[in-house]
Amino acid sequence: MKNLVENINSLIADFQKDASLQVESGNKAAGTRARKTSLAIEKALKEFRKASIEAAK
């Protein structure tokens, strides 16, 4: 579970970096990376939810 949280934090940091590059300087490649990372964040959060439910049982 700890590794999963660290992975989510890392993905969020990557997303923030790429999203701000797209917004501030119009970097289209950074926008593509941010969208890809957002999908990875979604998957990781679903895994976290499953693990959290199992841990609560």
N, CA, C and O atoms as a CHARMM CRD file, in Angstrom:
* protein
*
  228
    1    1 MET  N      0.82700  -1.18400   0.00000 PROA 1      0.00000
    2    1 MET  CA     0.00000   0.00000   0.00000 PROA 1      0.00000
    3    1 MET  C      0.87900   1.25900   0.00000 PROA 1      0.00000
    4    1 MET  O      0.56300   2.24500  -0.66600 PROA 1      0.00000
    5    2 LYS  N      1.98400   1.21300   0.75500 PROA 2      0.00000
    6    2 LYS  CA     2.88700   2.36400   0.81100 PROA 2      0.00000
    7    2 LYS  C      3.48200   2.64700  -0.56800 PROA 2      0.00000
    8    2 LYS  O      3.59000   3.80400  -0.97200 PROA 2      0.00000
    9    3 ASN  N      3.86700   1.59500  -1.28800 PROA 3      0.00000
   10    3 ASN  CA     4.41400   1.76200  -2.63700 PROA 3      0.00000
   11    3 ASN  C      3.38700   2.37100  -3.57600 PROA 3      0.00000
   12    3 ASN  O      3.71600   3.19000  -4.43300 PROA 3      0.00000
   13    4 LEU  N      2.14700   1.96100  -3.40200 PROA 4      0.00000
   14    4 LEU  CA     1.07000   2.47900  -4.24700 PROA 4      0.00000
   15    4 LEU  C      0.88600   3.98000  -4.02700 PROA 4      0.00000
   16    4 LEU  O      0.71800   4.73300  -4.98700 PROA 4      0.00000
   17    5 VAL  N      0.91800   4.41200  -2.77600 PROA 5      0.00000
   18    5 VAL  CA     0.78100   5.83700  -2.46400 PROA 5      0.00000
   19    5 VAL  C      1.97200   6.62200  -3.01600 PROA 5      0.00000
   20    5 VAL  O      1.79500   7.71800  -3.54800 PROA 5      0.00000
   21    6 GLU  N      3.17000   6.07900  -2.89700 PROA 6      0.00000
   22    6 GLU  CA     4.35700   6.74900  -3.44300 PROA 6      0.00000
   23    6 GLU  C      4.25800   6.87100  -4.96100 PROA 6      0.00000
   24    6 GLU  O      4.64100   7.89400  -5.52800 PROA 6      0.00000
   25    7 ASN  N      3.74700   5.83700  -5.61500 PROA 7      0.00000
   26    7 ASN  CA     3.55800   5.86400  -7.06700 PROA 7      0.00000
   27    7 ASN  C      2.55700   6.94100  -7.45300 PROA 7      0.00000
   28    7 ASN  O      2.78100   7.68300  -8.40900 PROA 7      0.00000
   29    8 ILE  N      1.44900   7.03500  -6.71400 PROA 8      0.00000
   30    8 ILE  CA     0.43700   8.05200  -7.00500 PROA 8      0.00000
   31    8 ILE  C      1.02900   9.44500  -6.84200 PROA 8      0.00000
   32    8 ILE  O      0.80300  10.31400  -7.68400 PROA 8      0.00000
   33    9 ASN  N      1.77900   9.66700  -5.77900 PROA 9      0.00000
   34    9 ASN  CA     2.40700  10.97000  -5.55500 PROA 9      0.00000
   35    9 ASN  C      3.37400  11.32700  -6.67800 PROA 9      0.00000
   36    9 ASN  O      3.42900  12.47700  -7.11500 PROA 9      0.00000
   37   10 SER  N      4.13400  10.34300  -7.14200 PROA 10     0.00000
   38   10 SER  CA     5.06700  10.56500  -8.24200 PROA 10     0.00000
   39   10 SER  C      4.32600  10.92600  -9.52700 PROA 10     0.00000
   40   10 SER  O      4.72500  11.84300 -10.24500 PROA 10     0.00000
   41   11 LEU  N      3.25400  10.20400  -9.80800 PROA 11     0.00000
   42   11 LEU  CA     2.46300  10.48200 -11.01000 PROA 11     0.00000
   43   11 LEU  C      1.84900  11.87800 -10.95600 PROA 11     0.00000
   44   11 LEU  O      1.82200  12.59000 -11.96000 PROA 11     0.00000
   45   12 ILE  N      1.36000  12.26200  -9.78600 PROA 12     0.00000
   46   12 ILE  CA     0.75100  13.58900  -9.64200 PROA 12     0.00000
   47   12 ILE  C      1.80300  14.68100  -9.86100 PROA 12     0.00000
   48   12 ILE  O      1.52000  15.69800 -10.49400 PROA 12     0.00000
   49   13 ALA  N      3.00700  14.47100  -9.34000 PROA 13     0.00000
   50   13 ALA  CA     4.07700  15.44700  -9.54500 PROA 13     0.00000
   51   13 ALA  C      4.41500  15.57600 -11.03100 PROA 13     0.00000
   52   13 ALA  O      4.61200  16.68300 -11.53200 PROA 13     0.00000
   53   14 ASP  N      4.48100  14.44100 -11.73300 PROA 14     0.00000
   54   14 ASP  CA     4.75100  14.47300 -13.17400 PROA 14     0.00000
   55   14 ASP  C      3.63800  15.20700 -13.92000 PROA 14     0.00000
   56   14 ASP  O      3.90100  15.99900 -14.82500 PROA 14     0.00000
   57   15 PHE  N      2.39500  14.93600 -13.53100 PROA 15     0.00000
   58   15 PHE  CA     1.25500  15.58400 -14.16300 PROA 15     0.00000
   59   15 PHE  C      1.30400  17.09400 -13.96500 PROA 15     0.00000
   60   15 PHE  O      1.08700  17.85500 -14.90800 PROA 15     0.00000
   61   16 GLN  N      1.58900  17.52700 -12.74100 PROA 16     0.00000
   62   16 GLN  CA     1.64200  18.96300 -12.45300 PROA 16     0.00000
   63   16 GLN  C      2.71200  19.65400 -13.28300 PROA 16     0.00000
   64   16 GLN  O      2.49600  20.74800 -13.80300 PROA 16     0.00000
   65   17 LYS  N      3.87300  19.00600 -13.40600 PROA 17     0.00000
   66   17 LYS  CA     4.97400  19.58100 -14.18000 PROA 17     0.00000
   67   17 LYS  C      4.56800  19.73600 -15.64500 PROA 17     0.00000
   68   17 LYS  O      4.73300  20.80800 -16.22700 PROA 17     0.00000
   69   18 ASP  N      4.03800  18.67000 -16.23700 PROA 18     0.00000
   70   18 ASP  CA     3.67800  18.70500 -17.65100 PROA 18     0.00000
   71   18 ASP  C      2.48200  19.61900 -17.91900 PROA 18     0.00000
   72   18 ASP  O      2.45600  20.32600 -18.92700 PROA 18     0.00000
   73   19 ALA  N      1.50400  19.60700 -17.03500 PROA 19     0.00000
   74   19 ALA  CA     0.33000  20.46100 -17.23000 PROA 19     0.00000
   75   19 ALA  C      0.71500  21.93200 -17.15600 PROA 19     0.00000
   76   19 ALA  O      0.22600  22.73700 -17.94800 PROA 19     0.00000
   77   20 SER  N      1.57600  22.29000 -16.22700 PROA 20     0.00000
   78   20 SER  CA     1.98000  23.69400 -16.13200 PROA 20     0.00000
   79   20 SER  C      2.82700  24.10900 -17.33400 PROA 20     0.00000
   80   20 SER  O      2.74400  25.25200 -17.78100 PROA 20     0.00000
   81   21 LEU  N      3.63900  23.19500 -17.86000 PROA 21     0.00000
   82   21 LEU  CA     4.39600  23.50700 -19.08200 PROA 21     0.00000
   83   21 LEU  C      3.45300  23.79400 -20.24300 PROA 21     0.00000
   84   21 LEU  O      3.69800  24.70200 -21.03700 PROA 21     0.00000
   85   22 GLN  N      2.38000  23.02500 -20.34200 PROA 22     0.00000
   86   22 GLN  CA     1.41800  23.23300 -21.42100 PROA 22     0.00000
   87   22 GLN  C      0.70100  24.56300 -21.24700 PROA 22     0.00000
   88   22 GLN  O      0.54700  25.31800 -22.20700 PROA 22     0.00000
   89   23 VAL  N      0.26700  24.84800 -20.04600 PROA 23     0.00000
   90   23 VAL  CA    -0.49600  26.07100 -19.79900 PROA 23     0.00000
   91   23 VAL  C      0.37500  27.31900 -19.93200 PROA 23     0.00000
   92   23 VAL  O     -0.02600  28.30200 -20.55500 PROA 23     0.00000
   93   24 GLU  N      1.55800  27.27000 -19.34800 PROA 24     0.00000
   94   24 GLU  CA     2.40400  28.46500 -19.30300 PROA 24     0.00000
   95   24 GLU  C      3.12400  28.75600 -20.61300 PROA 24     0.00000
   96   24 GLU  O      3.25800  29.91600 -21.00400 PROA 24     0.00000
   97   25 SER  N      3.58800  27.71200 -21.29200 PROA 25     0.00000
   98   25 SER  CA     4.37400  27.97300 -22.49300 PROA 25     0.00000
   99   25 SER  C      3.78800  27.34600 -23.76000 PROA 25     0.00000
  100   25 SER  O      4.41300  27.39100 -24.81900 PROA 25     0.00000
  101   26 GLY  N      2.59500  26.76600 -23.65700 PROA 26     0.00000
  102   26 GLY  CA     1.95000  26.20600 -24.84400 PROA 26     0.00000
  103   26 GLY  C      2.64500  24.98800 -25.40800 PROA 26     0.00000
  104   26 GLY  O      2.52800  24.71100 -26.60200 PROA 26     0.00000
  105   27 ASN  N      3.36600  24.25300 -24.58000 PROA 27     0.00000
  106   27 ASN  CA     4.10300  23.07400 -25.01700 PROA 27     0.00000
  107   27 ASN  C      3.12100  21.92700 -25.29000 PROA 27     0.00000
  108   27 ASN  O      2.57000  21.33800 -24.36100 PROA 27     0.00000
  109   28 LYS  N      2.91300  21.62100 -26.56700 PROA 28     0.00000
  110   28 LYS  CA     1.93800  20.59300 -26.94500 PROA 28     0.00000
  111   28 LYS  C      2.36800  19.19500 -26.50300 PROA 28     0.00000
  112   28 LYS  O      1.52500  18.38600 -26.11300 PROA 28     0.00000
  113   29 ALA  N      3.65000  18.90600 -26.55800 PROA 29     0.00000
  114   29 ALA  CA     4.14800  17.58700 -26.14300 PROA 29     0.00000
  115   29 ALA  C      3.91600  17.38400 -24.64900 PROA 29     0.00000
  116   29 ALA  O      3.60500  16.27600 -24.21200 PROA 29     0.00000
  117   30 ALA  N      4.06700  18.44800 -23.86800 PROA 30     0.00000
  118   30 ALA  CA     3.82600  18.34900 -22.43000 PROA 30     0.00000
  119   30 ALA  C      2.35200  18.07500 -22.17200 PROA 30     0.00000
  120   30 ALA  O      2.01400  17.35600 -21.23200 PROA 30     0.00000
  121   31 GLY  N      1.47300  18.63600 -22.98900 PROA 31     0.00000
  122   31 GLY  CA     0.03900  18.37100 -22.86700 PROA 31     0.00000
  123   31 GLY  C     -0.28100  16.91100 -23.12100 PROA 31     0.00000
  124   31 GLY  O     -1.11000  16.31700 -22.43100 PROA 31     0.00000
  125   32 THR  N      0.37600  16.34200 -24.10800 PROA 32     0.00000
  126   32 THR  CA     0.19200  14.92200 -24.41400 PROA 32     0.00000
  127   32 THR  C      0.66600  14.06100 -23.24600 PROA 32     0.00000
  128   32 THR  O     -0.00800  13.10400 -22.86600 PROA 32     0.00000
  129   33 ARG  N      1.81600  14.39700 -22.68100 PROA 33     0.00000
  130   33 ARG  CA     2.32900  13.65500 -21.52800 PROA 33     0.00000
  131   33 ARG  C      1.40400  13.80200 -20.32600 PROA 33     0.00000
  132   33 ARG  O      1.19400  12.84300 -19.58300 PROA 33     0.00000
  133   34 ALA  N      0.85300  14.99100 -20.13200 PROA 34     0.00000
  134   34 ALA  CA    -0.05600  15.22000 -19.00300 PROA 34     0.00000
  135   34 ALA  C     -1.31700  14.38200 -19.15600 PROA 34     0.00000
  136   34 ALA  O     -1.80400  13.81300 -18.17900 PROA 34     0.00000
  137   35 ARG  N     -1.84500  14.30000 -20.35600 PROA 35     0.00000
  138   35 ARG  CA    -3.05400  13.48200 -20.58000 PROA 35     0.00000
  139   35 ARG  C     -2.75900  12.00200 -20.34900 PROA 35     0.00000
  140   35 ARG  O     -3.56900  11.28800 -19.75800 PROA 35     0.00000
  141   36 LYS  N     -1.61100  11.55000 -20.81000 PROA 36     0.00000
  142   36 LYS  CA    -1.22000  10.15600 -20.60400 PROA 36     0.00000
  143   36 LYS  C     -1.04700   9.86800 -19.11100 PROA 36     0.00000
  144   36 LYS  O     -1.47700   8.82300 -18.62200 PROA 36     0.00000
  145   37 THR  N     -0.42400  10.78700 -18.39900 PROA 37     0.00000
  146   37 THR  CA    -0.21500  10.62300 -16.96700 PROA 37     0.00000
  147   37 THR  C     -1.53700  10.63300 -16.21800 PROA 37     0.00000
  148   37 THR  O     -1.69200   9.92500 -15.22300 PROA 37     0.00000
  149   38 SER  N     -2.50000  11.43600 -16.69200 PROA 38     0.00000
  150   38 SER  CA    -3.80300  11.47600 -16.01500 PROA 38     0.00000
  151   38 SER  C     -4.49700  10.11900 -16.08700 PROA 38     0.00000
  152   38 SER  O     -5.20200   9.73500 -15.15400 PROA 38     0.00000
  153   39 LEU  N     -4.30900   9.40800 -17.16100 PROA 39     0.00000
  154   39 LEU  CA    -4.87900   8.05700 -17.27700 PROA 39     0.00000
  155   39 LEU  C     -4.18400   7.09800 -16.31800 PROA 39     0.00000
  156   39 LEU  O     -4.83000   6.23900 -15.71700 PROA 39     0.00000
  157   40 ALA  N     -2.87100   7.24200 -16.17600 PROA 40     0.00000
  158   40 ALA  CA    -2.12700   6.40300 -15.23600 PROA 40     0.00000
  159   40 ALA  C     -2.53500   6.70600 -13.79900 PROA 40     0.00000
  160   40 ALA  O     -2.60900   5.80000 -12.96900 PROA 40     0.00000
  161   41 ILE  N     -2.80100   7.98100 -13.50400 PROA 41     0.00000
  162   41 ILE  CA    -3.26300   8.35800 -12.16700 PROA 41     0.00000
  163   41 ILE  C     -4.60900   7.70900 -11.87900 PROA 41     0.00000
  164   41 ILE  O     -4.84500   7.19400 -10.78600 PROA 41     0.00000
  165   42 GLU  N     -5.48400   7.74200 -12.87000 PROA 42     0.00000
  166   42 GLU  CA    -6.81800   7.14000 -12.70300 PROA 42     0.00000
  167   42 GLU  C     -6.70400   5.65700 -12.36600 PROA 42     0.00000
  168   42 GLU  O     -7.37800   5.17300 -11.45700 PROA 42     0.00000
  169   43 LYS  N     -5.86000   4.93800 -13.08900 PROA 43     0.00000
  170   43 LYS  CA    -5.67400   3.51200 -12.83100 PROA 43     0.00000
  171   43 LYS  C     -5.08700   3.27100 -11.44200 PROA 43     0.00000
  172   43 LYS  O     -5.52100   2.36900 -10.72600 PROA 43     0.00000
  173   44 ALA  N     -4.10400   4.08000 -11.06800 PROA 44     0.00000
  174   44 ALA  CA    -3.46600   3.92100  -9.75500 PROA 44     0.00000
  175   44 ALA  C     -4.45200   4.21000  -8.63300 PROA 44     0.00000
  176   44 ALA  O     -4.43100   3.53300  -7.60500 PROA 44     0.00000
  177   45 LEU  N     -5.30900   5.19800  -8.81300 PROA 45     0.00000
  178   45 LEU  CA    -6.30300   5.51000  -7.78500 PROA 45     0.00000
  179   45 LEU  C     -7.33300   4.39300  -7.64300 PROA 45     0.00000
  180   45 LEU  O     -7.80700   4.12200  -6.54000 PROA 45     0.00000
  181   46 LYS  N     -7.67800   3.74700  -8.75000 PROA 46     0.00000
  182   46 LYS  CA    -8.59100   2.59800  -8.67800 PROA 46     0.00000
  183   46 LYS  C     -7.94100   1.45400  -7.91800 PROA 46     0.00000
  184   46 LYS  O     -8.59900   0.78500  -7.12000 PROA 46     0.00000
  185   47 GLU  N     -6.65400   1.22500  -8.15800 PROA 47     0.00000
  186   47 GLU  CA    -5.92800   0.18700  -7.42200 PROA 47     0.00000
  187   47 GLU  C     -5.87600   0.52100  -5.93400 PROA 47     0.00000
  188   47 GLU  O     -6.03800  -0.35600  -5.08500 PROA 47     0.00000
  189   48 PHE  N     -5.64500   1.81700  -5.62400 PROA 48     0.00000
  190   48 PHE  CA    -5.60400   2.24200  -4.23200 PROA 48     0.00000
  191   48 PHE  C     -6.95400   1.99700  -3.55800 PROA 48     0.00000
  192   48 PHE  O     -7.01500   1.53600  -2.41900 PROA 48     0.00000
  193   49 ARG  N     -8.02000   2.30800  -4.26800 PROA 49     0.00000
  194   49 ARG  CA    -9.35700   2.11500  -3.70200 PROA 49     0.00000
  195   49 ARG  C     -9.58400   0.64800  -3.37300 PROA 49     0.00000
  196   49 ARG  O    -10.09200   0.32600  -2.29900 PROA 49     0.00000
  197   50 LYS  N     -9.21400  -0.24300  -4.28100 PROA 50     0.00000
  198   50 LYS  CA    -9.36800  -1.68000  -4.03900 PROA 50     0.00000
  199   50 LYS  C     -8.54100  -2.12700  -2.83800 PROA 50     0.00000
  200   50 LYS  O     -9.03100  -2.86200  -1.98000 PROA 50     0.00000
  201   51 ALA  N     -7.29600  -1.68700  -2.78000 PROA 51     0.00000
  202   51 ALA  CA    -6.41000  -2.06700  -1.67400 PROA 51     0.00000
  203   51 ALA  C     -6.91700  -1.50700  -0.35200 PROA 51     0.00000
  204   51 ALA  O     -6.82900  -2.16700   0.68400 PROA 51     0.00000
  205   52 SER  N     -7.43800  -0.31100  -0.39200 PROA 52     0.00000
  206   52 SER  CA    -7.95000   0.32800   0.82900 PROA 52     0.00000
  207   52 SER  C     -9.17500  -0.40800   1.35000 PROA 52     0.00000
  208   52 SER  O     -9.32200  -0.59400   2.55800 PROA 52     0.00000
  209   53 ILE  N    -10.03600  -0.82000   0.46700 PROA 53     0.00000
  210   53 ILE  CA   -11.24000  -1.57700   0.86300 PROA 53     0.00000
  211   53 ILE  C    -10.83100  -2.90500   1.46900 PROA 53     0.00000
  212   53 ILE  O    -11.39400  -3.32300   2.48100 PROA 53     0.00000
  213   54 GLU  N     -9.84700  -3.58400   0.85900 PROA 54     0.00000
  214   54 GLU  CA    -9.38100  -4.87000   1.39500 PROA 54     0.00000
  215   54 GLU  C     -8.74800  -4.69400   2.75800 PROA 54     0.00000
  216   54 GLU  O     -8.94100  -5.52900   3.64200 PROA 54     0.00000
  217   55 ALA  N     -8.00000  -3.62900   2.94400 PROA 55     0.00000
  218   55 ALA  CA    -7.33700  -3.37800   4.22600 PROA 55     0.00000
  219   55 ALA  C     -8.34800  -3.05700   5.32800 PROA 55     0.00000
  220   55 ALA  O     -8.10100  -3.32400   6.50400 PROA 55     0.00000
  221   56 ALA  N     -9.47100  -2.48800   4.94200 PROA 56     0.00000
  222   56 ALA  CA   -10.48000  -2.10700   5.93600 PROA 56     0.00000
  223   56 ALA  C    -11.30600  -3.29800   6.40800 PROA 56     0.00000
  224   56 ALA  O    -11.99700  -3.20600   7.42300 PROA 56     0.00000
  225   57 LYS  N    -11.24400  -4.40100   5.69200 PROA 57     0.00000
  226   57 LYS  CA   -12.06000  -5.56300   6.05700 PROA 57     0.00000
  227   57 LYS  C    -11.47000  -6.30700   7.21900 PROA 57     0.00000
  228   57 LYS  O    -12.02900  -7.31200   7.65700 PROA 57     0.00000
